[in-house]
């Protein structure tokens, strides 16, 4: 998992390699009297070979586990349902659902496997860390592992 102290609406490079770049776009909130933003990963951009792939968490006022909060910059259709998958014909690349919604594993064969879930900022985390999350936005974001 990544815990990034960045700036709201800025980008942060997670991986920079000759074969792969993974760039995160951050969302955040700066409570009154704080010197820095609390930030979370809103979107990922993957650059590999001559290909790009974008994945982002949709904005949501209220969170529901029943809706898919994932969105790709150039729409693809990953069928709903556990272990359904999508892969382009000409690229060694796979997007596979790990749950019926909000959880995918992205595989770039021979390069990286990335697991991501869309989450909201939990009420307990908000209380514990005093994020002071506004009541009109749930900060849907990506939890990322690779």
Backbone as JSON Lines, residues from 0, in Angstrom:
{"i":0,"aa":"X","n":[0.84,-1.18,0.0],"ca":[0.0,0.0,0.0],"c":[0.88,1.24,0.0]}
{"i":1,"aa":"X","n":[0.37,2.28,-0.61],"ca":[1.09,3.54,-0.67],"c":[0.41,4.56,0.22]}
{"i":2,"aa":"X","n":[1.21,5.27,0.98],"ca":[0.72,6.37,1.8],"c":[1.52,7.59,1.36]}
{"i":3,"aa":"X","n":[0.89,8.46,0.59],"ca":[1.59,9.57,-0.04],"c":[1.12,10.88,0.58]}
{"i":4,"aa":"X","n":[2.08,11.68,0.99],"ca":[1.76,13.03,1.46],"c":[2.1,13.98,0.31]}
{"i":5,"aa":"X","n":[1.15,14.16,-0.58],"ca":[1.36,15.01,-1.74],"c":[0.46,16.22,-1.68]}
{"i":6,"aa":"X","n":[0.15,16.74,-2.85],"ca":[-0.73,17.9,-2.96],"c":[-1.96,17.53,-3.76]}
{"i":7,"aa":"X","n":[-3.09,18.04,-3.34],"ca":[-4.36,17.8,-4.01],"c":[-4.27,18.22,-5.48]}
{"i":8,"aa":"X","n":[-4.81,17.37,-6.36],"ca":[-4.85,17.6,-7.81],"c":[-3.48,17.65,-8.47]}
{"i":9,"aa":"X","n":[-2.48,17.06,-7.83],"ca":[-1.16,16.94,-8.43],"c":[-0.9,15.47,-8.76]}
{"i":10,"aa":"X","n":[0.18,15.24,-9.49],"ca":[0.58,13.88,-9.88],"c":[1.81,13.47,-9.09]}
{"i":11,"aa":"X","n":[1.95,12.16,-8.9],"ca":[3.07,11.6,-8.16],"c":[3.51,10.34,-8.9]}
{"i":12,"aa":"X","n":[4.77,10.25,-9.27],"ca":[5.27,9.07,-9.97],"c":[5.57,7.98,-8.95]}
{"i":13,"aa":"X","n":[4.89,6.84,-9.1],"ca":[5.11,5.69,-8.22],"c":[6.23,4.81,-8.75]}
{"i":14,"aa":"X","n":[6.28,4.63,-10.08],"ca":[7.31,3.8,-10.72],"c":[7.77,4.51,-11.97]}
{"i":15,"aa":"X","n":[9.08,4.6,-12.15],"ca":[9.65,5.15,-13.37],"c":[10.77,4.22,-13.82]}
{"i":16,"aa":"X","n":[10.52,3.53,-14.91],"ca":[11.45,2.53,-15.43],"c":[11.42,2.63,-16.95]}
{"i":17,"aa":"X","n":[12.41,2.06,-17.62],"ca":[12.44,2.1,-19.08],"c":[11.23,1.4,-19.69]}
{"i":18,"aa":"X","n":[10.68,0.38,-19.02],"ca":[9.56,-0.4,-19.56],"c":[8.21,-0.05,-18.95]}
{"i":19,"aa":"X","n":[8.2,0.74,-17.89],"ca":[6.95,0.98,-17.18],"c":[7.0,2.3,-16.41]}
{"i":20,"aa":"X","n":[5.92,3.04,-16.51],"ca":[5.72,4.19,-15.63],"c":[4.33,4.07,-15.03]}
{"i":21,"aa":"X","n":[4.24,4.29,-13.73],"ca":[2.95,4.32,-13.05],"c":[2.86,5.67,-12.34]}
{"i":22,"aa":"X","n":[1.87,6.45,-12.74],"ca":[1.71,7.8,-12.22],"c":[0.36,7.9,-11.52]}
{"i":23,"aa":"X","n":[0.36,8.46,-10.32],"ca":[-0.86,8.61,-9.53],"c":[-1.33,10.06,-9.57]}
{"i":24,"aa":"X","n":[-2.63,10.25,-9.7],"ca":[-3.25,11.58,-9.54],"c":[-3.89,11.59,-8.16]}
{"i":25,"aa":"X","n":[-3.64,12.64,-7.41],"ca":[-4.08,12.68,-6.02],"c":[-5.31,13.56,-5.83]}
{"i":26,"aa":"X","n":[-6.17,13.13,-4.93],"ca":[-7.25,13.96,-4.41],"c":[-6.93,14.23,-2.96]}
{"i":27,"aa":"X","n":[-7.54,15.23,-2.39],"ca":[-7.23,15.49,-1.01],"c":[-8.1,16.53,-0.37]}
{"i":28,"aa":"X","n":[-7.75,16.77,0.86],"ca":[-8.49,17.71,1.7],"c":[-7.52,18.27,2.72]}
{"i":29,"aa":"X","n":[-7.53,19.57,2.87],"ca":[-6.7,20.21,3.9],"c":[-7.62,20.79,4.96]}
{"i":30,"aa":"X","n":[-7.66,20.16,6.13],"ca":[-8.48,20.71,7.22],"c":[-7.94,22.07,7.65]}
{"i":31,"aa":"X","n":[-8.82,22.87,8.19],"ca":[-8.41,24.17,8.72],"c":[-7.31,23.96,9.76]}
{"i":32,"aa":"X","n":[-6.37,24.83,9.79],"ca":[-5.24,24.85,10.72],"c":[-4.2,23.76,10.44]}
{"i":33,"aa":"X","n":[-4.28,23.07,9.31],"ca":[-3.25,22.09,8.95],"c":[-2.33,22.68,7.9]}
{"i":34,"aa":"X","n":[-1.08,22.26,7.93],"ca":[-0.1,22.78,6.99],"c":[0.0,21.97,5.71]}
{"i":35,"aa":"X","n":[-0.57,20.76,5.7],"ca":[-0.48,19.93,4.5],"c":[-1.82,19.29,4.2]}
{"i":36,"aa":"X","n":[-1.95,18.84,2.94],"ca":[-3.16,18.15,2.51],"c":[-3.12,16.7,2.97]}
{"i":37,"aa":"X","n":[-4.27,16.15,3.28],"ca":[-4.42,14.7,3.4],"c":[-4.76,14.23,1.99]}
{"i":38,"aa":"X","n":[-3.99,13.3,1.44],"ca":[-4.18,12.92,0.05],"c":[-4.4,11.42,-0.1]}
{"i":39,"aa":"X","n":[-5.09,11.09,-1.19],"ca":[-5.36,9.71,-1.57],"c":[-5.22,9.6,-3.07]}
{"i":40,"aa":"X","n":[-4.99,8.39,-3.58],"ca":[-4.84,8.18,-5.02],"c":[-6.22,8.16,-5.67]}
{"i":41,"aa":"X","n":[-6.46,9.09,-6.56],"ca":[-7.72,9.19,-7.3],"c":[-7.67,8.38,-8.6]}
{"i":42,"aa":"X","n":[-6.51,8.4,-9.26],"ca":[-6.39,7.74,-10.56],"c":[-4.96,7.28,-10.78]}
{"i":43,"aa":"X","n":[-4.82,6.29,-11.65],"ca":[-3.52,5.79,-12.06],"c":[-3.4,5.88,-13.57]}
{"i":44,"aa":"X","n":[-2.23,6.26,-14.03],"ca":[-1.9,6.2,-15.44],"c":[-0.74,5.24,-15.6]}
{"i":45,"aa":"X","n":[-0.91,4.25,-16.46],"ca":[0.14,3.28,-16.73],"c":[0.65,3.5,-18.15]}
{"i":46,"aa":"X","n":[1.96,3.61,-18.31],"ca":[2.61,3.74,-19.6],"c":[3.52,2.54,-19.75]}
{"i":47,"aa":"X","n":[3.29,1.72,-20.77],"ca":[4.12,0.54,-20.98],"c":[4.25,0.31,-22.48]}
{"i":48,"aa":"X","n":[5.51,0.2,-22.94],"ca":[5.73,0.12,-24.39],"c":[5.12,1.35,-25.04]}
{"i":49,"aa":"X","n":[4.33,1.13,-26.08],"ca":[3.65,2.25,-26.75],"c":[2.2,2.37,-26.3]}
{"i":50,"aa":"X","n":[1.86,1.75,-25.17],"ca":[0.48,1.7,-24.7],"c":[0.29,2.53,-23.43]}
{"i":51,"aa":"X","n":[-0.95,2.97,-23.24],"ca":[-1.34,3.66,-22.01],"c":[-2.64,3.06,-21.51]}
{"i":52,"aa":"X","n":[-2.83,3.13,-20.21],"ca":[-4.07,2.68,-19.59],"c":[-4.34,3.59,-18.41]}
{"i":53,"aa":"X","n":[-5.57,4.06,-18.29],"ca":[-5.97,4.93,-17.17],"c":[-7.06,4.25,-16.37]}
{"i":54,"aa":"X","n":[-6.95,4.36,-15.08],"ca":[-7.95,3.81,-14.17],"c":[-8.2,4.85,-13.09]}
{"i":55,"aa":"X","n":[-9.46,5.14,-12.81],"ca":[-9.73,6.12,-11.77],"c":[-10.96,5.75,-10.96]}
{"i":56,"aa":"X","n":[-11.01,6.29,-9.76],"ca":[-12.18,6.15,-8.9],"c":[-13.15,7.25,-9.27]}
{"i":57,"aa":"X","n":[-14.4,6.9,-9.46],"ca":[-15.43,7.89,-9.77],"c":[-15.73,8.73,-8.53]}
{"i":58,"aa":"X","n":[-16.06,9.98,-8.75],"ca":[-16.48,10.85,-7.65],"c":[-17.8,10.35,-7.09]}
{"i":59,"aa":"X","n":[-17.95,10.43,-5.8],"ca":[-19.19,9.97,-5.16],"c":[-19.46,10.79,-3.91]}
{"i":60,"aa":"X","n":[-20.69,11.26,-3.81],"ca":[-21.1,11.97,-2.6],"c":[-21.28,10.98,-1.48]}
{"i":61,"aa":"X","n":[-22.0,9.9,-1.77],"ca":[-22.21,8.85,-0.78],"c":[-21.68,7.54,-1.34]}
{"i":62,"aa":"X","n":[-21.13,6.74,-0.47],"ca":[-20.54,5.47,-0.86],"c":[-21.57,4.36,-0.83]}
{"i":63,"aa":"X","n":[-21.5,3.49,-1.82],"ca":[-22.27,2.25,-1.8],"c":[-21.43,1.14,-2.4]}
{"i":64,"aa":"X","n":[-21.38,0.01,-1.73],"ca":[-20.62,-1.14,-2.22],"c":[-21.27,-1.78,-3.44]}
{"i":65,"aa":"X","n":[-22.5,-1.43,-3.73],"ca":[-23.24,-2.06,-4.82],"c":[-22.95,-1.44,-6.18]}
{"i":66,"aa":"X","n":[-22.37,-0.24,-6.21],"ca":[-22.06,0.44,-7.46],"c":[-20.58,0.33,-7.77]}
{"i":67,"aa":"X","n":[-20.28,0.2,-9.04],"ca":[-18.89,0.15,-9.47],"c":[-18.36,1.57,-9.54]}
{"i":68,"aa":"X","n":[-17.33,1.86,-8.79],"ca":[-16.75,3.19,-8.75],"c":[-15.48,3.27,-9.6]}
{"i":69,"aa":"X","n":[-15.26,2.26,-10.47],"ca":[-14.1,2.26,-11.35],"c":[-14.45,2.88,-12.69]}
{"i":70,"aa":"X","n":[-13.5,3.55,-13.29],"ca":[-13.71,4.16,-14.6],"c":[-12.38,4.2,-15.33]}
{"i":71,"aa":"X","n":[-12.39,3.86,-16.61],"ca":[-11.2,3.96,-17.44],"c":[-11.32,5.18,-18.32]}
{"i":72,"aa":"X","n":[-10.2,5.82,-18.6],"ca":[-10.22,7.01,-19.43],"c":[-10.78,6.77,-20.83]}
{"i":73,"aa":"X","n":[-10.45,5.66,-21.45],"ca":[-11.06,5.26,-22.73],"c":[-11.9,4.04,-22.4]}
{"i":74,"aa":"X","n":[-13.2,4.18,-22.38],"ca":[-14.06,3.12,-21.85],"c":[-13.79,1.73,-22.42]}
{"i":75,"aa":"X","n":[-13.71,0.79,-21.53],"ca":[-13.63,-0.63,-21.88],"c":[-14.78,-1.3,-21.16]}
{"i":76,"aa":"X","n":[-15.11,-2.47,-21.56],"ca":[-16.2,-3.18,-20.91],"c":[-15.65,-4.43,-20.22]}
{"i":77,"aa":"X","n":[-15.39,-4.3,-18.93],"ca":[-15.04,-5.47,-18.13],"c":[-16.37,-5.97,-17.58]}
{"i":78,"aa":"X","n":[-16.83,-7.12,-18.04],"ca":[-18.14,-7.6,-17.58],"c":[-18.22,-7.63,-16.06]}
{"i":79,"aa":"X","n":[-19.4,-7.36,-15.52],"ca":[-19.6,-7.43,-14.08],"c":[-19.48,-8.87,-13.62]}
{"i":80,"aa":"X","n":[-19.13,-9.05,-12.38],"ca":[-19.05,-10.4,-11.83],"c":[-17.64,-10.8,-11.47]}
{"i":81,"aa":"X","n":[-17.55,-11.57,-10.42],"ca":[-16.28,-12.08,-9.9],"c":[-15.52,-12.85,-10.97]}
{"i":82,"aa":"X","n":[-14.25,-12.53,-11.15],"ca":[-13.32,-13.17,-12.08],"c":[-13.65,-12.97,-13.55]}
{"i":83,"aa":"X","n":[-14.5,-12.02,-13.89],"ca":[-14.67,-11.68,-15.3],"c":[-13.45,-10.86,-15.72]}
{"i":84,"aa":"X","n":[-13.14,-10.85,-17.02],"ca":[-11.9,-10.22,-17.46],"c":[-12.07,-9.56,-18.82]}
{"i":85,"aa":"X","n":[-11.12,-8.68,-19.12],"ca":[-11.02,-8.02,-20.41],"c":[-9.56,-7.95,-20.8]}
{"i":86,"aa":"X","n":[-9.28,-8.2,-22.07],"ca":[-7.92,-8.12,-22.58],"c":[-7.97,-7.68,-24.04]}
{"i":87,"aa":"X","n":[-7.14,-6.72,-24.44],"ca":[-7.11,-6.35,-25.85],"c":[-6.43,-7.46,-26.66]}
{"i":88,"aa":"X","n":[-6.78,-7.57,-27.91],"ca":[-6.26,-8.65,-28.75],"c":[-4.76,-8.52,-29.02]}
{"i":89,"aa":"X","n":[-4.25,-7.3,-29.1],"ca":[-2.87,-7.1,-29.55],"c":[-1.88,-6.72,-28.45]}
{"i":90,"aa":"X","n":[-2.28,-6.79,-27.19],"ca":[-1.4,-6.37,-26.08],"c":[-1.43,-7.44,-25.0]}
{"i":91,"aa":"X","n":[-0.24,-7.74,-24.43],"ca":[-0.16,-8.7,-23.31],"c":[-0.59,-8.0,-22.03]}
{"i":92,"aa":"X","n":[-1.88,-7.82,-21.89],"ca":[-2.46,-6.99,-20.84],"c":[-3.81,-7.59,-20.46]}
{"i":93,"aa":"X","n":[-4.1,-7.63,-19.16],"ca":[-5.36,-8.22,-18.69],"c":[-5.9,-7.38,-17.54]}
{"i":94,"aa":"X","n":[-7.2,-7.12,-17.56],"ca":[-7.91,-6.51,-16.43],"c":[-8.9,-7.55,-15.96]}
{"i":95,"aa":"X","n":[-8.78,-7.96,-14.7],"ca":[-9.63,-9.03,-14.15],"c":[-10.29,-8.55,-12.86]}
{"i":96,"aa":"X","n":[-11.6,-8.73,-12.78],"ca":[-12.32,-8.37,-11.56],"c":[-12.05,-9.4,-10.46]}
{"i":97,"aa":"X","n":[-11.84,-8.91,-9.26],"ca":[-11.67,-9.8,-8.11],"c":[-12.95,-9.89,-7.29]}
{"i":98,"aa":"X","n":[-13.86,-8.96,-7.5],"ca":[-15.19,-8.96,-6.9],"c":[-16.15,-8.48,-7.98]}
{"i":99,"aa":"X","n":[-17.43,-8.46,-7.68],"ca":[-18.39,-8.03,-8.7],"c":[-18.22,-6.56,-9.07]}
{"i":100,"aa":"X","n":[-17.66,-5.75,-8.17],"ca":[-17.37,-4.35,-8.49],"c":[-16.28,-3.82,-7.55]}
{"i":101,"aa":"X","n":[-15.61,-2.76,-7.98],"ca":[-14.65,-2.01,-7.17],"c":[-13.35,-2.72,-6.84]}
{"i":102,"aa":"X","n":[-13.01,-3.81,-7.54],"ca":[-11.77,-4.51,-7.26],"c":[-11.27,-5.2,-8.53]}
{"i":103,"aa":"X","n":[-10.08,-4.79,-8.99],"ca":[-9.49,-5.41,-10.18],"c":[-8.02,-5.68,-9.96]}
{"i":104,"aa":"X","n":[-7.52,-6.65,-10.72],"ca":[-6.09,-6.9,-10.85],"c":[-5.74,-6.6,-12.29]}
{"i":105,"aa":"X","n":[-4.73,-5.77,-12.49],"ca":[-4.24,-5.42,-13.81],"c":[-2.91,-6.13,-14.0]}
{"i":106,"aa":"X","n":[-2.8,-6.9,-15.07],"ca":[-1.57,-7.62,-15.35],"c":[-1.0,-7.16,-16.68]}
{"i":107,"aa":"X","n":[0.24,-6.71,-16.66],"ca":[1.0,-6.48,-17.87],"c":[2.02,-7.61,-17.87]}
{"i":108,"aa":"X","n":[1.77,-8.62,-18.68],"ca":[2.55,-9.85,-18.64],"c":[4.05,-9.58,-18.79]}
{"i":109,"aa":"X","n":[4.83,-10.16,-17.87],"ca":[6.26,-10.01,-17.88],"c":[6.76,-8.69,-17.31]}
{"i":110,"aa":"X","n":[5.83,-7.84,-16.87],"ca":[6.23,-6.52,-16.37],"c":[5.75,-6.28,-14.94]}
{"i":111,"aa":"X","n":[4.43,-6.33,-14.71],"ca":[3.89,-6.02,-13.39],"c":[2.48,-6.59,-13.24]}
{"i":112,"aa":"X","n":[2.13,-6.87,-12.01],"ca":[0.74,-7.19,-11.66],"c":[0.34,-6.22,-10.55]}
{"i":113,"aa":"X","n":[-0.76,-5.52,-10.77],"ca":[-1.18,-4.45,-9.88],"c":[-2.59,-4.75,-9.39]}
{"i":114,"aa":"X","n":[-2.77,-4.75,-8.09],"ca":[-4.08,-4.98,-7.48],"c":[-4.62,-3.65,-6.97]}
{"i":115,"aa":"X","n":[-5.87,-3.35,-7.31],"ca":[-6.44,-2.09,-6.85],"c":[-7.91,-2.25,-6.47]}
{"i":116,"aa":"X","n":[-8.28,-1.61,-5.4],"ca":[-9.65,-1.59,-4.9],"c":[-10.07,-0.13,-4.75]}
{"i":117,"aa":"X","n":[-11.32,0.15,-5.06],"ca":[-11.85,1.48,-4.8],"c":[-12.46,1.44,-3.41]}
{"i":118,"aa":"X","n":[-12.08,2.39,-2.59],"ca":[-12.54,2.48,-1.2],"c":[-12.99,3.91,-0.93]}
{"i":119,"aa":"X","n":[-13.68,4.07,0.16],"ca":[-13.96,5.41,0.67],"c":[-13.08,5.64,1.89]}
{"i":120,"aa":"X","n":[-12.94,6.87,2.31],"ca":[-12.25,7.14,3.57],"c":[-13.19,6.68,4.67]}
{"i":121,"aa":"X","n":[-12.74,5.7,5.43],"ca":[-13.58,5.11,6.48],"c":[-13.84,6.12,7.59]}
{"i":122,"aa":"X","n":[-15.03,6.04,8.15],"ca":[-15.42,6.94,9.25],"c":[-14.44,6.83,10.41]}
{"i":123,"aa":"X","n":[-14.0,5.6,10.7],"ca":[-13.05,5.4,11.8],"c":[-11.71,6.08,11.5]}
{"i":124,"aa":"X","n":[-11.23,5.96,10.25],"ca":[-9.98,6.64,9.88],"c":[-10.14,8.15,9.97]}
{"i":125,"aa":"X","n":[-11.29,8.64,9.55],"ca":[-11.57,10.07,9.63],"c":[-11.48,10.55,11.08]}
{"i":126,"aa":"X","n":[-12.09,9.79,11.99],"ca":[-12.05,10.14,13.42],"c":[-10.64,10.03,13.97]}
{"i":127,"aa":"X","n":[-9.98,8.91,13.69],"ca":[-8.65,8.65,14.24],"c":[-7.63,9.69,13.8]}
{"i":128,"aa":"X","n":[-7.61,9.98,12.5],"ca":[-6.61,10.88,11.94],"c":[-7.07,12.33,11.83]}
{"i":129,"aa":"X","n":[-8.33,12.58,12.22],"ca":[-8.9,13.92,12.18],"c":[-8.77,14.55,10.79]}
{"i":130,"aa":"X","n":[-9.17,13.78,9.78],"ca":[-9.15,14.28,8.4],"c":[-10.17,15.39,8.19]}
{"i":131,"aa":"X","n":[-11.25,15.38,8.97],"ca":[-12.33,16.36,8.83],"c":[-12.94,16.3,7.43]}
{"i":132,"aa":"X","n":[-13.27,15.08,6.99],"ca":[-13.87,14.87,5.67],"c":[-15.23,15.55,5.63]}
{"i":133,"aa":"X","n":[-15.5,16.36,4.6],"ca":[-16.81,17.01,4.49],"c":[-17.92,15.96,4.33]}
{"i":134,"aa":"X","n":[-19.08,16.24,4.84],"ca":[-20.19,15.28,4.79],"c":[-20.76,15.11,3.39]}
{"i":135,"aa":"X","n":[-20.41,16.02,2.47],"ca":[-20.98,15.94,1.12],"c":[-20.03,15.29,0.1]}
{"i":136,"aa":"X","n":[-19.02,14.55,0.57],"ca":[-18.09,13.89,-0.35],"c":[-17.41,12.74,0.38]}
{"i":137,"aa":"X","n":[-17.35,11.56,-0.23],"ca":[-16.8,10.4,0.49],"c":[-15.34,10.11,0.15]}
{"i":138,"aa":"X","n":[-14.73,10.86,-0.76],"ca":[-13.34,10.66,-1.16],"c":[-13.09,9.22,-1.61]}
{"i":139,"aa":"X","n":[-13.86,8.77,-2.61],"ca":[-13.6,7.46,-3.22],"c":[-12.2,7.52,-3.83]}
{"i":140,"aa":"X","n":[-11.38,6.52,-3.51],"ca":[-9.99,6.53,-3.95],"c":[-9.52,5.1,-4.2]}
{"i":141,"aa":"X","n":[-8.33,4.97,-4.76],"ca":[-7.76,3.67,-5.08],"c":[-6.79,3.23,-3.99]}
{"i":142,"aa":"X","n":[-6.98,2.01,-3.52],"ca":[-5.99,1.33,-2.68],"c":[-5.18,0.48,-3.65]}
{"i":143,"aa":"X","n":[-3.87,0.65,-3.69],"ca":[-3.04,0.05,-4.73],"c":[-1.93,-0.8,-4.12]}
{"i":144,"aa":"X","n":[-1.72,-1.98,-4.7],"ca":[-0.59,-2.85,-4.34],"c":[-0.01,-3.43,-5.62]}
{"i":145,"aa":"X","n":[1.32,-3.53,-5.67],"ca":[1.95,-4.23,-6.8],"c":[3.3,-4.74,-6.39]}
